[in-house]
Amino acid sequence: MRLLLQDWLRAKVRTNEFFLVLLALVLGIATGLVVTLLSILSQLAHVVIYGIELDVRLSAHDKIDVVVACFSLAGGGLVLGLMEWYRRRSKISPAVDPIEANALRGGRLSFRDSIVVSLQTLISNGVGASVGLEAGYTQIGSGISSLVGRSFNLRRADLRIAVGAGAAAAIAAAFDAPLTGTFYACELIVGTYSVASAAPILAAALSATLVVRSLGTNTYSLNLPDLPGADLRQYGLMIILACIISFLGIFIMRAAPMFERAFGHPRIPIWLRPVIGGLFVAGMAAITPQVLAAGHGAMVLNLSRDMTSTHIAFLMILKTVACLISLASGFRGGLFFASLFIGSLAGKLFATLLAMGPAFLHVESHISALTAMACLGVAIVGGPLTMSFLVLEMTHNLEITAGVLAACIVTSMVVRQFFGHSFSTWRLHLRGETVRGAHDVGWIRSLTVARLMRTDAKTVSRDATILECRQLYPLGSSQAIFLLDQDGSYAGTVLLADLFSSDYDVGADTRKVHEIAKYVGTILTPDMNVKIAMMYFDKAEAEILAVKDGATDHILGFVSESFARRRYVEEINRATGEVFQ
């Protein structure tokens, strides 16, 4: 009976969008519960380790015990370092994050790896490293969704939506902001806005938010005063601020690999790197505890008090360096909330500096902080609509949100123009991936030259004469012939249209065919994907290219440019159809 019920549910979820929405509701509830648990455990760790009050954030404390911070961060770093050492020793592949899973693997995400990443994020944040829990939230939410989706044998497109629903639920629960979670999933995890994906993703975000609210979890929220509306003058200043923040975000992302190279020095053992990073962060925490953990408490504290420009700039530098050291040395976590915190400081600094000038340049400090917060979030995390809706759900002020949206769009354009990546896709780029977003490009990898090529290649010795080749391969028998050296290696391509050209009639019985060969230095290999193959065709301006074995240089077959382009377009249309069905 139980098996019959499972089969019935699997069939309904695969064929009926309504049941997919119901599944997303369940996934949202599960994710909301897990987010609540991780949040409570992190806060309890801060209470136990640092002796703070249960209802006070770690970064909001005026002072902490430096010795405790050193032991806590070094100890947590040692645990994480040993885990990474074991992973590399056992040759276990690195965990795949939701963006990579949806872009390259059709939503397939290891649940075991998701648990490990969430646990490492909890350890990192719990001991006080300068990272947020958002990465752990989205990883476990997406991991649960991928596991359940695969158990229902969902189609590739539906599984990607399920993973997006899990990530949406995680962010919605973390920030008590269902619209933010929804657009986070659409912009960063699924990569598209569509009717097919909107309903389940929104359902998961709403159910997770309701779970968190019903349990009374202290999520990331700001207690902002009633803010005045922004006028056109302030809109102009916010656009200028957006441009400044764009380059700040680019600087932070450019600095990340530099810190990683410093900690990745061969003389520093893998297990020791997080220990060293933890001690650096503890040293900065001796100056101010605001560098610890995600920084939510410090952000709320700073928004509500007056600060000098020097103090604000100093905090910005410390928090940025602490975040980069934490991530580079091996602590796990996200830069989502850290980017919001640093951005709010940048906006407050901008308003403070303008306040020293003429009155017509003055801007409201909270509006400036919110705008810069959203803009740096766009620069580092991505998603202009995500960050705009976060401001809307924090302030409930549509007029301010309109200005923030304009600034976020400017930031997105500037970062795309001068950098081209968000922090997540930049880290994938550093690993050798070509992913620029969450759009499903996994099919490109599976559509290889080996699948496209024909194996009935017509070959001839490069020393044969044009007349001999004409006799062997009459016009119309093939599109091209491929020349071979004495050892059987590829030596060029001759199009039959060129072979039978009247330009070569004189001396055809003595002229060697290799004299009219093309594409001698341009070949394809079986493991190339169709996108790379199209680049080779365009670069060589070729109609047909040989495919050869990389080890032996022997010809395996050939691919025509027209066939490769047709298959490429067919796959794009199919992938697009899955999104908008």
C-alpha positions in Angstrom: 0.0 0.0 0.0 2.8 2.4 0.9 4.6 1.7 -2.4 1.4 2.3 -4.3 1.0 5.7 -2.5 4.6 6.6 -3.3 4.1 5.7 -7.0 0.9 7.7 -7.1 2.6 10.8 -5.5 5.6 10.5 -7.8 3.3 10.4 -10.8 1.3 13.4 -9.6 4.3 15.6 -8.9 5.8 14.8 -12.3 2.7 15.6 -14.2 0.8 18.1 -12.2 2.1 21.6 -11.4 -0.3 21.9 -8.4 1.4 18.9 -6.7 4.8 20.5 -7.4 3.6 23.6 -5.5 2.5 21.3 -2.6 5.9 19.6 -2.6 7.5 23.1 -2.4 5.4 24.0 0.6 6.6 20.9 2.4 10.2 21.7 1.4 9.8 25.2 2.7 8.5 24.0 6.1 11.5 21.6 6.4 14.0 24.3 5.4 12.4 26.7 7.9 12.8 24.2 10.7 16.5 23.6 9.8 17.3 27.3 9.5 15.7 27.8 12.9 17.8 25.0 14.4 21.1 26.3 12.9 20.3 29.8 14.1 19.7 28.7 17.6 22.7 26.5 17.7 24.9 29.3 16.5 23.6 31.7 19.1 24.0 29.1 21.8 27.6 28.6 20.7 28.2 32.3 21.1 26.6 32.3 24.6 28.6 29.3 25.8 31.9 30.3 24.3 31.9 34.0 24.8 29.6 34.3 27.8 27.2 36.8 26.2 23.5 37.1 26.9 21.2 34.9 24.9 19.3 37.8 23.3 22.4 39.8 22.3 24.4 39.3 19.1 28.1 38.6 19.4 29.2 41.5 17.2 27.2 44.0 19.2 29.2 43.5 22.4 31.6 46.3 23.5 34.3 44.0 24.5 35.2 40.3 24.5 37.8 38.2 26.2 40.7 38.0 23.7 42.1 34.8 25.2 38.7 33.1 24.7 38.5 34.4 21.2 42.0 33.1 20.4 41.2 29.6 21.7 37.8 29.5 20.1 38.8 30.6 16.7 42.0 28.6 16.7 40.2 25.5 17.9 37.4 25.8 15.4 39.9 26.5 12.7 41.8 23.3 13.7 38.7 21.2 13.3 37.9 22.7 9.9 41.6 22.3 8.8 41.6 18.6 9.8 38.3 18.1 7.9 39.8 19.6 4.8 43.0 17.7 5.2 41.0 14.4 5.4 38.9 15.4 2.4 42.0 15.9 0.2 43.8 12.9 1.6 40.7 10.7 0.8 40.4 12.4 -2.6 36.8 13.5 -2.0 35.5 16.0 -4.5 34.7 19.5 -3.1 31.1 20.1 -2.3 28.9 21.6 -5.1 26.9 24.7 -4.2 23.4 25.3 -5.4 24.4 27.7 -8.2 26.8 25.2 -9.7 24.4 22.3 -9.2 21.7 24.1 -11.1 23.9 25.6 -13.8 25.9 22.4 -14.6 24.3 19.4 -13.0 20.6 19.8 -13.5 19.9 20.4 -9.8 21.7 17.3 -8.5 23.2 18.1 -5.2 24.8 15.7 -2.7 22.8 15.7 0.6 25.8 14.3 2.5 28.0 17.2 1.2 25.2 19.7 2.1 25.2 18.4 5.7 29.0 18.7 5.9 29.0 22.3 4.5 26.2 23.3 6.8 28.1 21.8 9.8 31.3 23.6 8.8 29.4 26.9 8.4 27.9 26.4 11.8 31.3 25.7 13.3 32.8 28.7 11.6 30.1 31.1 12.7 29.7 29.5 16.1 33.4 30.1 17.0 33.2 33.7 15.8 34.8 33.7 12.3 33.8 36.6 10.2 31.2 34.8 8.0 27.5 34.4 7.9 25.3 31.4 8.1 23.5 32.1 4.8 25.7 29.7 2.9 24.9 26.9 5.3 21.2 27.8 5.1 21.0 27.7 1.3 23.2 24.6 1.1 21.1 22.5 3.4 17.8 23.9 2.0 18.9 23.1 -1.5 20.3 19.8 -0.5 17.0 18.7 1.1 15.1 19.8 -2.0 17.5 18.0 -4.4 17.2 14.8 -2.3 13.4 14.9 -2.2 13.2 15.9 -5.9 15.4 13.0 -7.0 13.3 10.6 -4.9 10.3 11.8 -6.9 12.3 11.3 -10.1 11.6 14.9 -11.1 12.5 16.1 -14.6 15.7 18.2 -15.0 13.8 21.5 -15.2 11.5 20.6 -12.2 14.5 19.5 -10.1 16.2 22.8 -10.8 13.0 24.6 -9.6 12.9 22.4 -6.5 16.5 23.4 -5.6 15.6 27.0 -6.2 12.6 26.6 -3.8 14.9 25.2 -1.1 17.3 28.2 -1.5 14.4 30.6 -1.5 13.0 29.1 1.7 16.4 29.4 3.4 16.9 33.1 2.5 13.3 33.9 3.3 13.6 32.3 6.7 17.0 33.9 7.4 15.7 37.5 6.7 12.0 37.1 7.5 11.5 38.2 3.9 9.6 35.9 1.5 9.9 38.2 -1.5 13.6 38.5 -1.0 13.9 34.7 -0.9 11.8 34.3 -4.0 13.8 36.7 -6.1 17.1 35.3 -4.7 16.1 31.9 -6.1 14.9 33.3 -9.4 18.0 35.5 -10.0 20.8 33.5 -8.5 19.8 29.8 -8.3 17.4 29.2 -11.1 18.5 32.1 -13.3 15.1 33.0 -14.9 11.8 34.5 -14.0 8.9 32.3 -15.3 5.4 31.3 -14.5 6.5 27.7 -14.2 9.0 28.5 -11.4 7.3 31.4 -9.6 4.5 29.4 -7.8 6.6 26.7 -6.2 9.4 29.0 -5.2 7.1 31.6 -3.7 5.2 28.8 -1.9 8.4 27.5 -0.3 9.5 31.0 0.7 6.2 31.8 2.3 6.0 28.5 4.2 9.5 28.9 5.6 8.8 32.4 6.7 5.7 31.3 8.5 7.6 28.6 10.3 10.3 31.1 11.5 7.7 33.6 12.6 5.6 31.0 14.5 8.7 29.7 16.3 9.8 33.3 17.2 13.3 32.9 15.8 15.5 36.0 16.0 16.2 36.3 12.3 18.3 38.9 10.4 16.1 42.0 10.7 16.7 45.7 11.2 14.7 47.9 13.6 14.6 51.0 11.4 12.8 54.2 12.3 10.2 55.7 10.0 12.2 57.2 7.1 11.3 60.3 5.0 10.8 59.9 1.3 13.7 60.5 -1.1 13.6 63.4 -3.5 15.1 63.6 -7.0 18.2 65.3 -5.7 18.9 62.3 -3.4 18.2 59.9 -6.2 21.1 61.5 -8.1 23.4 61.2 -5.1 22.4 57.6 -4.7 23.4 56.8 -8.3 26.8 58.3 -7.6 27.0 56.2 -4.4 26.1 53.1 -6.5 29.0 53.7 -8.8 31.4 54.1 -5.8 30.0 50.9 -4.2 30.4 49.0 -7.5 34.2 49.5 -7.5 34.3 48.7 -3.8 32.7 45.4 -4.5 35.0 44.7 -7.4 38.0 45.5 -5.1 36.8 43.0 -2.5 36.3 40.3 -5.1 39.7 41.0 -6.7 41.3 40.9 -3.2 39.8 37.5 -2.3 42.1 35.4 -4.5 45.1 37.3 -3.2 44.3 36.4 0.3 43.7 32.8 -0.8 47.1 32.7 -2.5 48.7 34.0 0.7 47.1 31.3 2.9 47.6 28.7 0.2 51.4 28.9 0.4 52.9 25.3 0.1 54.8 25.7 3.3 51.6 26.2 5.3 50.0 22.9 6.1 46.3 22.6 5.1 45.2 21.8 8.6 47.1 24.9 10.0 45.7 27.5 7.7 42.3 28.1 9.5 44.2 28.2 12.8 46.3 31.0 11.6 43.3 32.8 10.1 41.4 32.4 13.3 44.2 34.0 15.3 44.3 36.9 12.9 40.5 37.4 13.3 40.9 37.1 17.1 43.5 39.8 17.0 41.2 42.1 15.2 38.4 41.2 17.6 40.6 42.6 20.4 40.2 46.0 18.7 36.5 45.6 18.1 34.1 42.6 18.4 32.2 43.9 15.4 34.4 41.8 13.1 33.1 38.6 14.6 30.4 36.4 13.1 28.1 37.9 10.4 27.9 41.3 12.0 24.1 41.6 12.3 24.2 43.0 15.9 26.9 45.5 14.9 24.9 46.6 11.9 21.8 47.3 14.0 24.0 49.1 16.5 25.8 51.3 14.0 22.7 52.4 12.1 21.3 53.9 15.3 24.2 55.9 16.6 26.4 58.8 15.5 29.9 57.9 14.4 32.9 59.8 13.0 34.0 59.2 9.4 37.3 57.9 10.6 35.7 55.4 12.9 33.3 54.2 10.1 36.2 53.8 7.6 38.2 51.9 10.2 35.4 49.5 10.9 34.9 48.9 7.1 38.5 48.0 6.6 38.6 45.7 9.7 35.4 43.9 8.7 36.4 43.5 5.1 39.9 42.1 6.0 38.4 39.8 8.6 35.9 38.4 6.1 38.6 37.8 3.5 40.9 36.2 6.0 38.2 33.9 7.3 37.2 32.7 3.9 40.8 32.4 2.5 42.1 30.5 5.5 39.4 27.8 5.3 36.4 28.9 7.4 33.1 28.2 5.7 30.4 30.7 5.3 28.8 33.4 3.1 29.4 37.0 2.4 25.7 37.8 2.0 25.1 39.5 5.3 28.8 40.6 5.6 28.3 42.5 2.3 25.2 44.1 3.8 27.1 45.2 6.9 30.1 46.6 5.0 27.7 48.3 2.5 25.7 50.0 5.3 29.0 51.3 6.8 30.0 52.6 3.3 26.6 54.4 3.0 26.9 55.9 6.4 30.4 57.1 5.6 29.1 58.6 2.4 26.3 60.5 4.2 28.8 61.6 6.9 31.2 63.1 4.4 28.5 64.9 2.5 27.2 66.4 5.7 30.5 68.3 5.9 29.6 70.1 2.7 26.8 72.4 1.5 23.3 71.7 2.6 22.0 70.7 -0.8 24.4 67.7 -0.8 23.1 66.3 2.5 21.4 62.9 2.4 19.5 61.1 5.1 22.0 58.7 6.8 19.6 55.7 6.9 18.6 56.0 3.2 22.3 56.2 2.2 23.1 53.2 4.4 20.3 51.1 3.0 21.2 52.0 -0.6 24.8 51.2 -0.2 23.9 48.0 1.7 21.8 46.8 -1.3 24.3 47.9 -3.9 27.2 46.1 -2.3 25.0 43.1 -2.0 24.3 43.3 -5.7 28.1 43.7 -6.5 29.1 40.7 -4.4 26.1 38.4 -4.2 24.3 39.5 -7.3 20.5 40.0 -7.9 19.4 43.7 -8.1 15.7 42.7 -7.5 16.7 40.5 -4.6 18.4 43.4 -2.8 15.7 45.9 -3.7 13.0 43.7 -2.2 15.1 43.1 0.9 15.0 46.9 1.4 11.3 47.0 0.7 10.6 44.3 3.3 12.8 46.0 5.8 11.4 49.5 5.4 7.9 48.9 3.9 8.7 52.2 2.0 8.0 51.9 -1.7 9.4 55.4 -2.4 12.8 54.6 -0.9 12.8 51.2 -2.6 12.4 52.8 -6.0 15.6 54.8 -5.6 17.4 51.7 -4.2 16.3 49.7 -7.3 17.7 52.3 -9.6 21.0 52.3 -7.7 21.1 48.5 -7.7 20.6 48.4 -11.5 23.5 50.9 -11.9 25.7 48.7 -9.7 24.8 45.6 -11.6 25.7 47.3 -14.9 29.0 48.7 -13.7 30.1 45.4 -12.1 29.1 43.4 -15.2 31.0 45.9 -17.4 34.2 46.1 -15.4 34.3 42.7 -13.7 31.6 40.3 -15.1 31.0 38.1 -12.1 29.3 38.0 -8.7 31.4 36.6 -5.9 29.9 33.1 -6.2 30.5 32.8 -9.9 33.9 34.5 -9.6 35.0 31.7 -7.2 33.8 29.1 -9.7 35.7 31.0 -12.4 38.9 30.8 -10.3 38.4 27.0 -10.2 38.3 26.9 -14.0 34.6 26.9 -14.6 33.0 29.2 -17.1 29.7 29.7 -15.3 28.5 33.3 -15.3 25.2 32.7 -13.7 22.6 30.1 -12.7 21.3 29.5 -16.2 21.2 25.8 -17.0 24.3 25.2 -19.2 24.9 21.7 -18.1 23.6 20.4 -21.4 26.4 22.1 -23.1 29.0 19.9 -21.4 27.1 16.8 -22.4 26.8 17.9 -26.0 30.4 17.1 -27.0 32.2 16.8 -30.2 32.3 13.0 -29.7 28.5 13.1 -30.0 28.4 15.4 -32.9 31.1 14.0 -35.2 30.8 11.6 -38.1 33.3 8.8 -38.3 33.2 8.1 -42.1 36.1 10.5 -42.8 37.6 10.3 -46.3 41.4 10.2 -46.0 44.2 10.4 -48.5 48.0 10.8 -48.3 49.2 14.4 -48.3 51.6 13.5 -51.1 48.9 12.4 -53.5 48.3 14.6 -56.5 45.1 16.6 -57.1 44.2 14.4 -60.1 44.6 11.2 -58.0 42.3 12.7 -55.3 39.7 13.7 -57.9 39.7 10.1 -59.2 39.4 8.6 -55.7 36.6 11.0 -54.5 34.3 12.3 -57.2 32.5 15.6 -56.7 29.5 15.0 -54.4 30.9 11.9 -52.7 31.9 13.9 -49.6 32.1 17.5 -48.3 35.9 17.3 -47.8 38.8 14.9 -47.6 41.4 14.8 -44.9 45.2 14.5 -45.5 47.5 12.2 -43.6 51.2 12.2 -43.1 53.3 9.0 -43.5 52.7 8.1 -39.9 48.9 8.6 -40.2 48.8 11.9 -38.5 46.4 14.7 -39.6 48.0 17.1 -42.2 45.1 19.3 -43.3 41.7 19.4 -44.9 40.7 19.9 -48.5 37.2 20.9 -49.5 35.9 19.0 -52.5 34.7 22.3 -53.9 38.3 23.5 -53.9 39.7 20.2 -55.2 37.6 20.4 -58.3 38.1 24.1 -58.9 39.1 25.0 -62.4 42.0 27.0 -60.9 43.8 23.7 -60.3 43.1 22.0 -63.6 46.5 23.0 -65.0 49.1 20.7 -63.4 46.6 18.6 -61.6 48.5 15.4 -62.4 51.7 16.7 -60.7 50.6 19.2 -58.1 50.4 17.8 -54.5 47.1 18.0 -52.8 48.7 19.4 -49.5 49.4 22.6 -51.4 45.7 23.5 -51.3 45.0 22.2 -47.8 43.2 24.3 -45.1 42.8 24.3 -41.3 46.2 22.5 -40.8 46.5 24.0 -37.3 42.9 23.9 -36.3 41.4 20.6 -35.1 38.7 19.5 -32.7 39.1 16.9 -29.9 36.3 14.5 -28.8 36.0 16.0 -25.3 35.3 19.6 -26.5 31.8 20.8 -25.9 29.7 22.3 -28.6 30.2 25.9 -27.4 34.0 25.5 -27.7 33.7 23.8 -31.0 31.6 26.8 -32.3 34.4 29.1 -31.2 36.9 27.1 -33.2 34.7 27.2 -36.3 34.3 31.0 -36.0 38.0 31.6 -35.4 39.1 29.5 -38.4 36.1 30.6 -40.5 35.8 26.9 -41.4 32.9 24.9 -42.8 34.2 21.6 -41.6 36.9 20.5 -39.1 38.6 17.3 -38.4 38.4 15.5 -35.0 41.6 13.8 -33.9 42.9 11.8 -31.0 44.9 14.1 -28.8 47.4 11.3 -28.0 48.1 9.9 -31.5 47.0 12.7 -33.8 45.0 10.1 -35.8 41.7 11.3 -37.3 38.6 10.0 -35.5 36.0 11.8 -37.7 34.8 15.2 -38.6 32.1 17.8 -37.7 30.5 20.2 -40.1 29.8 23.8 -38.9 26.2 23.7 -40.1 25.4 20.5 -38.2 27.1 21.7 -35.0 25.3 25.1 -35.2 21.9 23.4 -35.8 22.3 21.0 -32.8 23.5 24.0 -30.7 20.3 26.0 -31.5 18.1 22.9 -31.0 19.5 22.4 -27.5 19.1 26.1 -26.6 15.5 26.0 -27.8 14.8 22.9 -25.8 16.3 24.3 -22.6 14.4 27.5 -23.1 11.2 25.6 -23.7 11.7 23.8 -20.3 11.9 27.2 -18.6 8.8 28.7 -20.1 6.6 25.6 -20.4 
